[in-house]
Amino acid sequence: MYFIDTHTHLYREYYPDTFEATVQRAIDARVPYMILGCVNAETPTQINEAVDLFPKNMFALVGLHPEDVKENYEDELTALEKHFSDPNVIGVGEIGLDYYWDRTYEQQQKEVFYKQLCWARDRHLPLSLHIRNAYPDAIEILKQFKEGELTGVMHCFSGGIQEALWAVKHGFAIGVGGIVTFKNSKLQELLPQIGLEHIVLETDAPYLAPVPYRGKTNESAYIPFVAQKLAEIFGVSVEVVAEQTTKTARQIFKLPEYNIPN
């Protein structure tokens, strides 16, 4: 039994003094695979260091986060696109639309989102999508692509049941992290309606730590707490959650089987 953290920012920027120990805690907690989300053109340096230190455990994404879309977005995209020559890059992300804090660059976010979706389509790479307060616009853009051209994960899913059903129908899994353990999380009612086979695990570390670590720095080692909550929601064992979510994540990101050392 092992787990996959399909979205984490476990690199030295956020763990300057404890990076290696934090990664090792995840591995010891049976989370041997960690997929590293990218947010701007500076992130790949941090990600590459992490992958170099833990090449069997860490995998890279490339993408411009919607909140990082500013006046210089074209330069950011040019710099980021060069990293697709790196064989450690397994997907595009995290990308999307975010209208929660600021809509100043709303049109630019849409342009950047579409362009990066084209990156994924043309390179046959999965996506890690960040959508917040923008599901109608995001889905309209996704609809511009043919059936089967795009796949990936709706990272840190915050939509409703209609958005969830649309996502799984069109080849996307629902990324579930620490929020599901929060007392009033709507996910606890929503997830049984889409099925465990459409769910993958994530942390979004260092953010959104699950109960009992809520409010503290999150890390990939806490994935089992998310899995335990899903086991309660679906009325199955943690082993079943691990098996199904790991299978789905491996299929989406084309990851090899992991052989846990004895």
Summary of the structure (lengths in Angstrom):
residues: 262
radius of gyration: 17.0
end to end distance: 12.3
largest distance: 53.1
contacts: 914
relative contact order: 0.16
helix: 45%
strand: 16%
